[in-house]
Amino acid sequence: MASVSEGTIRVHRSIAGTGAAFRVAFVPYAEGDDAKPAGERAFNHLQEVRAFLKVLGIGADYIKDVLRQLTMGRSAWVPNVSISEKVLRNAGFVSIGNLARSN
């Protein structure tokens, strides 16, 4: 059976700089306060963020809320998300656990 992680999708918009305008991270729930992202993807356009959230299986209402949050500020969150390891890999997120095993 596929492993499923629960956590929060975090989207941050950069205001200045030459890097990607948007960073999308999946932060699994962990014991304690030191939760680290399982992976991160960077995008230049809001439309790419919208399409990526669809790939992750995020519902249309949640995506609309993320876009609304981003137009009001620099960050958005979608809490209580369940994502399988397969979806994380297919979406291009690199799991920190997989990195540790491959070295």
N, C-alpha and C positions, 0 to 999 in steps of 0.2 A: 504494500500500500504506500502511496506517495506521502511524503512528509509535508505537513501544512504548518505554516507559521502564521501567527496572529501578531498584528502590530499596527503601526501608524504609517500612512503615506505622508511624507512631508515635501512640500514644494516651496522653494525659495527663489525669489526673483532678485537678480543683481541689478543695482541701479547704475553703477559705474564700472569701468574696467573693460578689458578687451576679450574676456572669456565668454562662455555661454551665458545667455540671459536668464535661463531657468535651470534649476537643479532639482531633480526628483529623487527622493530617497525613500527606501522602505526600512523602517526602524522596528524590528521585532520587539515584542514585550520581553523584558528580561527581569530576573531577580535583581533587586537593588536599583540604584539610580544611575548606573553607568551604561545605559542602553546605547549601543553603537549601531549605525546603519548596516544592514546586511548588504547593501549595494546602493549605487547611485548612478543616475544617467543625467546627462546635460543636453539641453536643447536651446536653440536660438529663437524659436517662435512659439507663441502661445498655442497655435494650432497643433504643433508637434506634441506639446504637453497633453492636450486634449486627446489626440490619437493614442498616445502612449498609455494614458489612464484607461482607455477602452481596452487595450491589449491586456492590461492587468486584470480586467474584469470588473472595473469600478462602474457602478450604475450611473445612468445619465443624470439623475438628480444630484448625486454626489459630485459629478464632474462640473455641473452648473454651479454648485456651491463653491468648488475650488476656484473656478474662474471668477466668481463674484468676490471671493476673498482676495484674490490676486489683484483685482482692479481697485480694491479698497486699501491694500497694503502690500507689503513685500513678501509675506509668507502665507501659506495655506496648509491645513492639516485635514486628513481623513482618518479618524480613529477607528479602531475595532475592525480592521481589514484582515481577512484570511486569504493567504496566497500560498499556493503549492510551490515546492522547490522547482518543479518543472516549469511553471509559469515564470518564476523569477529568472531562471536560466534562459528561457526562450525570449524574455523581455530584454536580455542583455545585462541584467544585474549580475554582478559577480559576488557570490556568497563568500563572506569572510571565512566560513568554515571550510568551504571547498578550496580556497587559496591555501589554508593551513595544511590540508591533506595533500595537496599537489606538490608541496615543496619537499 
